[in-house]
Amino acid sequence: MTETQETPYQNPLIERYASREMAFHWGPQRRFASWRKVWIALAEAEQELGIAITDAQIEQLKAFETKLNLDEAAKYERKLRHDVMAHVHAYGDQCPDARGIIHLGATSCFVTDNADLLLIREALQLTAKRLAATIDQMAQFAAQHRDLPCLAFTHFQPAQPTTVGKRACLWIYDLVLDLEAVEHRLETLRARSAKGTTGTQASFLELFSGDHDKVRSLEKRIAEKLSFDSVYAVTGQTYPRKVDAQLLDALSGIGQSLHKIATDIRLLAGRKEVEEPFEKNQIGSSAMAYKRNPMRSERICALGRFVMSLQSSPAMTAATQWMERTLDDSANRRLVIPQAFLAIDAALVLMQNVADGMVVYPATIAKNLGAELPFMATENILMQAVAAGGDRQDLHEQIRVHSQAAALEVKQNAGDNDLLERLKGDENFAGIDLEAAIDPHAYVGRAPQQVDEFMETIIAPIRQRYSGGSDLSVEVTV
């Protein structure tokens, strides 16, 4: 028996789903380089405020900002059982002249929380671009089919017609609201900066010999060096974990929207009206060779559902942070925040791909609409017959009887909707142009115009803000 080398579990979000850009963003290189960026900002700000730190020490720190010795850090962590101090030692090995001033006056959450905020900010920016690109692609689809009538549904029962483009605008608008939420989270994101062990800044006050102005200045300068306009006004040991809960609310919102859109596409695929891209050699089913399963849309639903399930973790973490801080947030945040971003990134990549290649079948759409349209046209037919001199109540009763008979034919005998033929054979409706009465364009209201207005007032500004955002295309693996 041949022995095989066992491999550990691989996260599918990394191996199969998310873009390489988002995957690398949450990788160790970017994370620990962000730690060093924060330490450099601290050293620079302390030097500017009179602490004995030399230019040479700062230059040495900068020289190794991205040249990480992660193997050495791992060795230190096995010994010290503390990740931040392990990296302090590893950084110090590379920067012996600056060893004594790394992390000066700081606590672990100074480096981890500020670095996390940097990573969250960049991930939100990437997500916003991905959202804008998806919105742009779906808007092209909506504009293309702005006036194609289709059967609309309430309660998943046939209702007044709409257009394919107008329905797509419903999908897009949910994503627009999500983009606004993401942009709001970006606008309100702040630095933790230099707060100290319990948020009192006591260690920094000691470092600056009781000079409160210098401590306030230190906090402001560090935030500016990290490109934040402001800091969280008060904190315990960490930045408010409420921020993480709000972050997951926004990401879960995207998951909700994508799930809804993908579900609609799956339902429409079942009605053979719309189909997601299906590649030449793609297999829909291992058993049923004829099938063209909506695999991308199903995966979008799966990923969206996963992010929605994560939403509760940061909320519970925020609710259970005892006093100034407990450490039960750490492992949870390491799992939830990166994976939520990775899953949303993957779902958006898929949705952009689906929108780019979505196939519409107008003949089937017309057939399905035509099967219901005679019922929907009865009010117009009634009004025309009354205008021609008929009695409204008598005509209403005739239409009711014919409609019930036609519905029974459809349901009981699996026949076609023959209401129009029944009305044509009724002398009460002689002279009424029944064919014109069932022109589907007469029943879509302002749907085409609403699409045009939506493109002008909502989509155009997004395209302007994210010019080039639609270039965020990623190869999709089904």
N, C-alpha and C positions, 0 to 999 in steps of 0.2 A: 504494500500500500504506500503510495507516494505521499510524503508529508507536504503540506502546503503552509505557506506563511500566512497567519491570520492577520487581518487588518481591523482596526477599530471602526466603530460606527462613523459614518460620514454624514454630515448635515446636508440633506437634499437641497436646502435653500442655497447652499454654496455649490454643491456638485451639479445641480440640475436646473435651478430655477432663476436665481437673481443674476443681474448683469455683473460682469467682472468689475465694473467700476464701483458698484455698491459693495460687492464682496470684499474687494481690497480695502475699501474705505473703513470697514469694521475689522480689518485684520490687525495683527500685532504690530506690524511696522508703523502704520498710521497712528495707532493708539499710543505707542510708547514714544514715538517722535513728538506727539502732542504733549506728552508729559514734559519732555525736554524743552519744548517751546515755552511752556508755562514756567519752568525753572529759570530759563533765560530771562523772561519778562520780569520775574521776581528779582533776580540779581541786578538787572539793569536799573530797575526802579529804586532798589535799595542804594545802589551806587549814586544815582542822581540826587538822592536825599541825604548823602553824607556818610553812608556806611563804607568802611574800608574794604572796598572791592576794586581791583585794578582792571584796566582795560584788557590786559593780557589774560586775566582769568575769564573775562566774558568772551573774548575771542576764542579761547580754548573750548568753552562751552558751546559756542556757535559752530566750531569746526566739527563737532561730533553730534550735532542736533539730529541728524538723520542717519549717521553711521552707527547703527545700534549693535551692541554686543549681547544679543539676547541669550546666547548659550551661557554666558557668564552670569547674567541676571538670574537665569533659571537655577544655576548652582547656588547662588546666594539665597534664593528663596527657599530652596530645600533645607538650607541651614538655618535661616533666620525665621522662616514661616511668616514672612511679611513682604508682600509684593512691592510696596513703595520703597521700603528701606533696601530691598534687594536691588532695585534699579538705581537708588542713590549710590550704593557701593559700586555697581557696575559702571555707572557714569563717571564716578570718581576715579576708577581705575584708568579710564581713558583720558581723564582731565585731572592729573595729579596736582597741578598747581591750583585748581579751583575746587578740589575736593572739600575743603573746609567751609566753603560758602554755599555749596549746593543745599537747597531746601532750608536756608537760614531763616529761622523764626516761624517756619510753616508747620502745618500739620498735614497728615496724609490726604485729607479731603481738599486741601488747597490744590494739590496737583491733580488728583483724580476727578474732582468735580469740575474744575475749570477746564480740564482737558475733555471731559465728557460733553461739556457745553459747546466746545469747539467742534467736536465730532457731530453732535446733534445739529448744530447750525449748518454745517456743510451737507449733512444728510437731508435736512429739510430743503436746502437750496436745490439739491439734485432731485428730490421728490417733486418740488414745484416745477422744475423744468420738464420732468417726465410727465407730470399732469398736464402741463400746457401743450406738450407734444401730442398727447392722447386726445386732448380737447380739439386741437387743430385738425388731427386726422379724422376724427368723428364729425367735425363740422364740414369738412369737405364732402363726406358721405351724405350728410343732411342736406347740404346745398344741392348736390347732384339729384336728389330724389325729393326735392321740396314740394312738388305738385303731383306725386304719384299716389293716387287714392288707395287706401287700404282699409280693411275692417278694423275698427277700434274696439276695445273691450273694457267693460267694467265688470268686476266680479268674475273675470275671465268668461263673460257672456257677451255675445255680439252686441255692440252699441253703435252710436252714431259714427260714421266714417271719419277718419283723419287722413294724414298722408304719411308716407314712410319717413320723409324728412322731418315732419313735425314730431313724430314719435322719437326720432333720434335726438331732437332738441331736448326732449324730456330727459333723456339719458345724459346728454352733455351738461345740462344745467345743474344736475346733481354734482357733477365733477367740478363745475365752476364754483359752486358753494364750498366744495372741499378745498379748492385752490385758495379761496378767500380765507378759509380756516388755517391753512398751512402758512399763508402769508402773514396772517395775524400772529401766529406762533413765532414766526421769524422776527416780526417787528417788536414783539414784547420779550424776546429772549435777552437775558442779561448775563453779565459775568458774576460769579460768586466772589472772585478776587480774594483779597487778604482779610479773612474774618476771624481766624484763630480757632482754637480747639473747641470752644463752645459758642463761638460767634461774638465774643466780647472784645476780640483783638488784643487781649492782654499780653500775649507774647510779643507782638509788634510794638505795643506801647513800652514794654520793657526794653526792646531793641533800640528804640529812639528816645530812651531816657525820659519818658513821660511826656513827650511832645505830641499832643493830640493832632495838631495841624499836619505834622509829617505822616502820621498814621493815616489820616484821611487822604492826604496827597498820594501816599503809597497805593492805597486802594484804587484811586482814580487812575493813576498812571499804569498800573498793571492791566486794568480793564482796557485802556486805550491801546496798549501794546498788543492786546489780544483782539483788537478791532471791535470792541463792544462800546456802545455809547453810554451805557450806564451799568450799575451793579444792583443786585437785589438789596433792598433797603435794610433789612435785618435778616439774619439767619441764625440757626443753631450751628452745629458742626458742618452741615451740608447746605447746599442751596435747597429751597423748599421743594419737597418731593411732590407737592401739588403740581409743580411744573411738569413732571413726568406723566402725571395723570392727564393733564391737559394735552400733552403731546400725543398720548395714546388715543385720546378722544378724537383728535384730528386724523390720525392714521386709521383708526377704526372706521371713521366716517368715509374715508376713501374705500376701505374694504366693503362697507355696506353698499356704496354706490356701484362699485364694480360687480358685486354679487348680483345686484338687481338687474344691471344691464346684461350680464352674461346669462342670467336666468331667462330674461326676455328673448335673447337670441336663441337659447336652447328650445324654448317653446315655439318660436317662429320656425326653427329648423324642423321641428316635429310636424309643423303645418306645411312644410316644403315651400315657404315663402322667402326665407332668407337662409343663407348658409355661410358659415365661416370658411376661411381659406382651407382648401384640401389639396395637398400636394400630389403630384402625379403618381408617385410610388407609395403614398401613405396607406397604411392598413387601418381600417376602422374597427375591425373585429377579427380576432384570431379564428373564430368559428364561422361567422357570417360574413362572407367575402363581399357581399353587396353593400354593407353598411358604411355610412359616412358620419360617424359619431362626431358630435361637436366637442372634441377633446380639449381644445384651447379654452372654450367657454367653461367647460366643466372644471378645468384646472383653476381658472380665475375664481370660480365659486369656492373651490377648496381653499385657496390661498386667502381669499377675503374672509372666509369663515374662521380661518386660523387667527387672523389679526383681530377679528371681533372678539374671539375668545381670550385674547391677551389683554383686552381693555381693562378687565377687572383687577389684574395684578397690581399695576401702579396705583390704582384707586385704593386698594386694600393696604398697600405699602404706605401711602400717604396718611391713611387713617390710623396706622399703628406705629407711627414714629414717636416713641416715648420721649417726653421732655425735649432735650436738645438733639437727640439722635440715638438710634439703635442700629446695629449692624445687619439686621435681617433684611435690609434693603439691598445689600450688595450683590448677592448671588442672583436674586430675582431680576435686578436691573441689567446685569450682564447677559442674562438670557433674553429678557423681554424686549428691551429697546433695540438692540441690533436686529433681532429676528423679525420684529415688526416692520422695520425699515426694509429688510431684505425681502420679506414676503410681499409687501406693497409694491416694491420696485419690480419684482417678478410679475405681479399681476398687471401692473401698468404696461410693462413691455409687451405682455401677451395681448392686452386690450388694444394697444396701438397697432399691433400686427393684425388683429382681427378686423379692426376698422379699415385698415389699409387694403385688405383683400376680400372684404365681405361681398358676397354674391347675392344679388336680388333677382327674384323670378317674377317679373310683372304679370305673366300669363296666369300663374297660379294665384297670385295676389288678386287679380281681377276675377278669377273663377270663384275664389272663396268669398270675395266681397259680393259678387253677383248672386250667390246663393242666398244672401241675407238682405240684399238691397231692396227687393220688392216690398218686404215688410216695412222697411224704413221709409219708403217712398209713399206709403199710403196716405199720410197726412197731406202731402202736396197734391196727390191725385184727388183726394177728397175736396180740397179747396178749388181745384180746377173744375171738377164736376158741379160743385155748387155754383161757381161763377157762370157755368153754362146753363144754369136754370134748374138744377136738381134740388131736391129737398135734403137738407143736411142730415137730418136724423135717419131718413130712409137709406141714404147713401152710406152713412156710417154703419148701419146694420148689415148692409150688403157686403161691405168690405170686411166686417168682422166675421161673417159667415165664410166668405171665400178664404180669408187668412187662416182660420182655424182648419179648414179643409186642406189647404196647402201644407200647413205645418204637420198635420196628421200624415199626409202622404210622405213627407220627408222622414218623419220619425218612425212611422210604423212600417212603411214599405221601402225605405231607403231610396225613395225617388227624388227627383229634382224639385226644386221650388217652382211650382207651376202657377203661382198666384197671378202673374201677369197674363198668362193664357186664360185663366178663369175670368179675369176682369175684361179681357178683350171679347169674350163670349157673352158678356152681360150688357144688354142694351142700355142700361143706366149709365154706362161709361162710354157709349158711342160718341165719337168725335173728340175724345181726349187723346192727346199724343202720349201714349203710355211709354213708348220707347224713350222719348225725351225726358219723361218724368223720372227715369231711373239712370240718368247720366250721373255717374258717381261724383264728378267734379262739382255738381250742384249741392252736394251734401258735406263738403269738407270745410265749409265756412271760410275763415281767414287763415287757415293753416299755412298755405304757401306764403302769404304775406307775413305771417308771424315768423316763419323761418327767415325770411329776408331781414326783418327787423331785428331778430335775434343775432344774426350774423353781424349786422351793422353796430348795434349798441353793446353787445356783450362779447362777441368773439373777436372783433377787430381790435379792441383795446388790449386783449390778452395777447394776440399775435404781435402787437406792437411792443408790449412789455417783454415778451420772450422771443424776440426775433432770433431765429436760428434754433429755437427750441425743438422744432419739428425734425431737426437733424439727429436727434437722440434715438436713432434706430438701432435695434439690437437683433441679431440673429436668434430666432426662436427654435428651441428643440422641443418637438412634440413627444 
